[in-house]
Amino acid sequence: MDDLIARDAAALWHPATHFDDLAVCPPIAIAGALGPWLHTVGGERILDAIASWWTSPHGHRHPAVVEAIHRQVDVLDHVMFAGFTHRPAVELAEGLLAASHGAFARVFFADSGSDAIEVALKLSLQFHQQSGAPSRRRIAALAHGYHGETLGALAACGSSLYRAPFADLLHGALFLPTPALPRHRHDDLGTAAGADTPECDAAIALLTAHADTLAALVVEPLVQCAGQMRMNGSGFLARLVSHARSLGVIVIADEIAVGLGRTGKMFAHEWSGIGVDAMCLGKGLSGGALPLSAVLLSAQFEPAFRGAVTQAFAHSHTFCGNPIATAAGVASLAVLTERLGTTIDGSIAALDAARAAVDTACPAVEASRQTGSIVAFDLRPHSRQPSDGRIGLALRAAALSRGVLLRPLGDTLYWMPPLVLPDEAIALMVDATIGAIDEVLG
Ligand SMILES: Cc1ncc(COP(=O)(O)O)c(C=O)c1O
């Protein structure tokens, strides 16, 4: 067999991977994928319990998405999006605006989550400059938040882990404290959970104190995914966002990970009953098949970008609005719309039962929580732990040996699978999780 792993080791540099860790978890050569399953070159089947970095809402190669890509590639592969337009981009924009029930008026396409965040931040700054509030130049963000790794987005990440090596290049964001609800349940959504916490009080006070200098507040609604799946409560979001907007601060919902059905509603912030000014989508937007992101913008932005030619918004990535990616997006949105409120709700209930089963079976689980189809377990050593203290890495290897892809964030193990899973996959995910936790932590 052609030794892809040796050729990979000689030629490639993988993201989010320390070279030494390749000895414990070498890359796995994948030959194909279907639904929630990855198929290795060696003929094994792996359950993709994290939807390949949270991208794959309907599983891999959903027939409607694949068909839309085939149809589109036969007609138009790409055309620059300045000065041209095409049907899939128009249809996807219309579909997203309709799904927002009129909360947003325009869609700006981008090509990665980070790129969408850059667009939303830059638009907010330029908006204030061109609307008579040039002193509003600072971005507020949440501690423990994650918004991507280009320099502008990175500066808004609330973990110094990501920021530290580049600190002197980053704009100085104002970080607000965030509550953690380690035992959050899906049924807590829509309640005032998180609103009456000291962190919420402190965040409100900081916003008030700095309001005159703030252009925008960027938040991941409900779940700070890369922040160890920290769940803050829909009440926290409602109070924070209403307060920011009352101070004239633009609120950007980063729904790149939590939007598009992931929490059981089309958009996560809907659970808090509030509106936002801009919303970033990415990851699953194309059905998880191609790079694509979007920023949805309320009607208030546009007037500030009319007037002098120099007031236009200058941001253009080469492949933004790509026809194949947006065609996949149109197909994926149709599948999602049909599944919301029906099969997705059933899957969320099944994941709750699965969470409880792991909780009961594993003494090493300190706390478990759920929002939609995101389930997380905080772990502590029970009767043993790995000698190097790298619990996450050891769990990843132990789960893979049981046929399931898990990629814990530090000591937090989580599931974020395709939105609808067959029973067989849920059963395997539970067994492999219990087995891996038992093997590594006792
Ligand atoms: C909430 C959130 N925002 C932004 C990003 C960045 O997206 P991308 O990796 O596509 O640039 C991510 C990626 O994980 C994310 O989870």
Ligand as a Chemical Component Dictionary entry (heavy atoms), coordinates in Angstrom:
data_LIG
# 
_chem_comp.id                   LIG 
_chem_comp.type                 NON-POLYMER 
_chem_comp.pdbx_formal_charge   0 
_chem_comp.three_letter_code    LIG 
# 
loop_
_chem_comp_atom.comp_id 
_chem_comp_atom.atom_id 
_chem_comp_atom.alt_atom_id 
_chem_comp_atom.type_symbol 
_chem_comp_atom.charge 
_chem_comp_atom.model_Cartn_x 
_chem_comp_atom.model_Cartn_y 
_chem_comp_atom.model_Cartn_z 
_chem_comp_atom.pdbx_ordinal 
LIG C1 C1 C 0 -16.923 30.425 17.393 1  
LIG C2 C2 C 0 -15.884 30.385 16.324 2  
LIG N1 N1 N 0 -15.595 31.517 15.656 3  
LIG C3 C3 C 0 -14.673 31.546 14.679 4  
LIG C4 C4 C 0 -13.985 30.393 14.323 5  
LIG C5 C5 C 0 -12.957 30.453 13.230 6  
LIG O1 O1 O 0 -13.394 29.762 12.100 7  
LIG P1 P1 P 0 -12.339 29.283 10.981 8  
LIG O2 O2 O 0 -11.508 28.212 11.627 9  
LIG O3 O3 O 0 -13.195 28.770 9.862  10 
LIG O4 O4 O 0 -11.534 30.470 10.597 11 
LIG C6 C6 C 0 -14.247 29.205 15.004 12 
LIG C7 C7 C 0 -13.499 27.980 14.681 13 
LIG O5 O5 O 0 -13.490 27.004 15.399 14 
LIG C8 C8 C 0 -15.217 29.203 16.038 15 
LIG O6 O6 O 0 -15.497 28.105 16.740 16 
# 
loop_
_chem_comp_bond.comp_id 
_chem_comp_bond.atom_id_1 
_chem_comp_bond.atom_id_2 
_chem_comp_bond.value_order 
_chem_comp_bond.pdbx_ordinal 
LIG C1 C2 SING 1  
LIG C2 N1 SING 2  
LIG C2 C8 DOUB 3  
LIG N1 C3 DOUB 4  
LIG C3 C4 SING 5  
LIG C4 C5 SING 6  
LIG C4 C6 DOUB 7  
LIG C5 O1 SING 8  
LIG O1 P1 SING 9  
LIG P1 O2 DOUB 10 
LIG P1 O3 SING 11 
LIG P1 O4 SING 12 
LIG C6 C7 SING 13 
LIG C6 C8 SING 14 
LIG C7 O5 DOUB 15 
LIG C8 O6 SING 16 
# 
